[in-house]
Amino acid sequence: MNIEDCEVGMKVKSKNDMSIDKVRKGDVVEITKIDIDKENTNEGGYIYFNNNCVGVSSEHFELVNQFEVGDEVYYKEYDKIMSFRGYKKDGTPIIESNKTGHLYSPKLSRLSPLKKKDELEPGDKFRINEIIFGVLAVEYDEYYNCKSYFSKIVNGNHKGKILSRLSTNIDKIIYE
């Protein structure tokens, strides 16, 4: 894989075993940093993953197909949910607007998979009625048999109020 094809946040698959972080052939890692160095490497630089301080030549990795045809994806640039249609020969994704039918070919790092109501993490936001909550912590509620989000109201008259909300009550997940 060429260093120009790499982006921070992109997931790549190892082509072979490595001693760094005990990465094995076929393991998928997320790029956390890129160091372009065209003079000292064949592929033009190093990628870093898992916040590791040692870079690895990008030639040891290949692109991971993160989405399947028909998946709904969040397109950050337009703040819209769109349909995934496939990959071009060079690995660039193709997505389609659900409203207009227009096709787009964004960088992979600009797409996110949609989360389910029980997959939220601290920092995520959701809406119940017209109130937007920011997730602070996640616990499993054994009584209601679902996830409970310890969250803070981020809009309206009660902004800053801390509440616990069940995942089953969420109306919409907010993507940013």
SVG drawing of the C-alpha trace seen along z (x, -y; Angstrom):
<svg xmlns="http://www.w3.org/2000/svg" viewBox="-40 -27 57 41">
<polyline fill="none" stroke="black" stroke-width="0.4" points="0.0,0.0 1.4,-3.4 1.8,-6.0 -0.3,-8.5 -3.3,-6.1 -3.1,-6.2 -5.2,-8.4 -5.4,-8.8 -8.4,-6.8 -8.2,-4.4 -8.2,-0.6 -5.6,1.5 -4.8,5.2 -1.3,6.6 0.2,8.6 2.6,10.5 3.5,11.1 5.3,8.2 6.9,8.0 5.4,4.5 2.3,4.9 2.3,8.6 0.5,7.9 -0.1,11.0 -0.8,11.5 -4.4,10.6 -4.8,8.4 -6.7,5.2 -5.3,2.0 -6.3,-1.7 -3.8,-4.3 -3.2,-6.9 -0.3,-8.8 1.4,-9.1 5.1,-10.0 5.9,-10.8 9.6,-10.1 10.1,-9.6 13.9,-9.5 14.3,-6.6 11.6,-4.1 10.4,-2.4 6.8,-3.3 7.4,-6.9 6.8,-6.7 5.6,-5.0 2.3,-4.5 1.7,-4.3 -1.2,-2.4 -2.4,-1.8 -0.6,-4.9 2.7,-3.0 5.9,-5.1 7.4,-2.8 6.4,-3.4 6.0,-0.6 6.4,-0.9 3.0,-1.2 4.1,1.6 3.3,4.2 -0.4,3.3 -3.4,3.4 -6.7,1.6 -9.6,3.2 -13.0,3.1 -14.9,1.7 -18.4,1.6 -20.5,4.0 -22.9,3.0 -26.2,1.8 -24.7,0.6 -25.9,-2.8 -22.9,-5.1 -22.6,-8.5 -20.8,-11.0 -19.2,-13.5 -18.6,-16.2 -22.3,-16.5 -23.6,-15.5 -25.8,-12.9 -26.6,-9.2 -26.1,-7.6 -26.0,-4.1 -22.7,-2.4 -22.5,-1.1 -19.1,0.4 -15.4,-0.4 -13.7,-1.6 -10.6,0.4 -8.3,-2.0 -10.2,-1.3 -12.1,-4.6 -15.6,-4.1 -18.8,-4.9 -21.8,-6.1 -25.2,-7.2 -27.4,-9.9 -30.7,-8.4 -32.6,-11.5 -31.2,-12.6 -29.5,-9.4 -26.3,-11.3 -23.1,-9.3 -20.1,-10.4 -16.5,-9.1 -15.2,-10.5 -12.0,-9.5 -12.7,-6.5 -11.8,-8.5 -14.8,-10.7 -17.2,-7.8 -18.4,-6.2 -20.5,-3.1 -23.8,-3.8 -24.0,-2.9 -26.8,-1.0 -28.6,-2.3 -26.7,0.2 -23.3,-0.6 -22.8,-4.2 -19.6,-5.2 -18.6,-8.2 -18.5,-11.3 -21.4,-10.1 -24.7,-12.1 -28.3,-11.0 -31.8,-12.5 -34.9,-11.6 -37.8,-13.8 -36.2,-17.2 -33.5,-16.8 -29.9,-16.1 -27.7,-14.1 -24.0,-13.6 -22.9,-10.1 -20.5,-10.3 -20.5,-6.6 -22.1,-3.3 -23.4,-0.6 -25.6,2.5 -29.0,2.2 -29.8,5.8 -33.4,4.9 -34.4,3.5 -32.0,5.9 -30.4,3.1 -27.6,0.5 -28.0,-2.6 -26.2,-5.8 -25.1,-8.2 -25.5,-11.4 -25.6,-15.2 -28.2,-17.3 -26.4,-19.5 -29.3,-21.8 -32.4,-23.6 -33.4,-24.9 -31.9,-22.0 -28.5,-22.1 -25.9,-20.6 -28.3,-18.3 -27.0,-14.8 -29.4,-11.9 -29.4,-8.2 -31.2,-7.1 -32.0,-3.6 -30.8,-2.7 -34.3,-1.5 -35.7,-5.1 -33.3,-6.7 -35.1,-8.3 -32.0,-9.2 -28.2,-9.0 -26.5,-12.3 -23.5,-12.1 -20.9,-14.9"/>
</svg>
